[in-house]
Amino acid sequence: MDRFVKNFILMSIVYLTSAAVLGVFMFGNPSLMQFKFVHSHLMLLGWVSMMIYGVGYHILPRFAGKLIKSKAMAELQFWLANIGIVGMLLFYTLGVYNQTDSYRGITAAFGVVEAVSIFLFFYNMVATLYSKAAE
């Protein structure tokens, strides 16, 4: 199994655990419900997406009988996805406590990083699955 596949799966489990802990705290302290955005993004972009990336990179090329188009792109996508989600959630949280436009803009910028990582996955998978022959 490629290193980036293991890394995606490991981070998926880290995000799941983080979201579960936050969810318990939110349930126990209703004033923390303002962090629903953080909780939902840890679950969807963190746990679900990271698991899909890891399993997708491992399984889909094998099902198609092809090699992945670019392992380097998959590694880059791993780092961008994690930088995007951590930055987005960190600056969103800071923005909850400091209502300024700068935190909102930085949060959005990290959201763009996350979107770029999603595009890289899309491109790498399409280029892999629709290549003419195994590389």
N, C-alpha and C positions, 0 to 999 in steps of 0.2 A: 504494500500500500504506500502510495506517495506521501511524503512528509506534509504537503499542503492539505491533503485529504484528512490526515490525522489531526492536523491543526484546526481545520474547520469543525470537525466533530468534537474535539476537545473544547473549543470556544463555545460551541453550541451548548454543551453541558454546563459550562461556566455561566453563560447567560441565562439558562433555565434556572439554575440554582439561585442566581442573583434576583431574577424576577420572582421566584417563589418566596424568597426572604422578604423582598419589598412588599409583595402581596400580603404576607402575614402581618407585617408592620402596618400596612394600610388598613387592614381589617381591624387590627387592634387599636388603631389611633385614627379615627375618621378625618382628622385635620390633615393627614397625609394623602387624602384622596386627590389633592392637587397634582399628585405625581402619577396619575393614570396614564399620561402620555409616556412617561419613562417606563412604567410597567408594561404597557402594551407594546412598545418598541423593543424592549428587552425580549419579550416573548416572540414577536413576529420577525423582526430583523435579526435579533440575536439567536434565539433558540431555533425557530422554524427555518429561517433562511439559511443560517449557517449549516444546519443539518442537511438541508436540500442541496446546498453547494457541495458539501463533502461527499454525500452519497451519490449525487449526480455526477461529479467528476470521476468517481470510482466505478460506478455501474454503467452509465449510459454509453461511454465509448466501448466497453466490453460487449454490451448487448449489440452494438452496431458493428462489432468486429474491426474497430479502428483504434488508432492511437490518438490521444488527445492532441489537439492542434498546437497548443502552446502551454507547456508547464510553467514557463516564466510568466506568462499572462495570468495563470491561475494563482501563482505565488503573489503577484502584484495585486490581484483581486482580493486575496486573503487580507493583505495589509490595508488596502484601501477600505474594505468593508469594516474592518475592526476600528481603524482610525475614524471612519465616518460615524459609526454608531456610538463609540465612546465619546468623541468630541461633541456630537449632536446632543447626547443625553447630559453630558457634563455642563455644557453651556445653557441648555434648557433649564437645568436645575438651578444654576447660578442666576438665570433670568427670573426664576420664580421669586428669589429673594431680593433681587435688584432689578426693578422694573425699568430697564433702559433698552433703547433700540439697538445698542451695540451687541448685547447678548443675543437678541433676536436675529440680527444679521449674521453673527458668527454661527449660531445654531443652523441657520439656513445654509451657510457655506459648507458646513460639515454634512448637511443633508445632500448637497450636490455631490460631495465626495462619495457618499453612500450610493447615490444614483449612478455615478460613473462605474462603481464596482459592480452594480447590477448589470449595466450595459456590457462590461467586460465578460461576465459570466454568459450572458446572452450570446455575444459574438463568439466566444470560445466554444460554446456548445454547438451552435449552428454550424460553425466552420468545421468542427469535428464530425458531427453527424452527417453533414452533407458533402464531405470531401469525397473525391472520386475513389481513392484507394487508401489503405493503411499506409501511414507515413513511417 
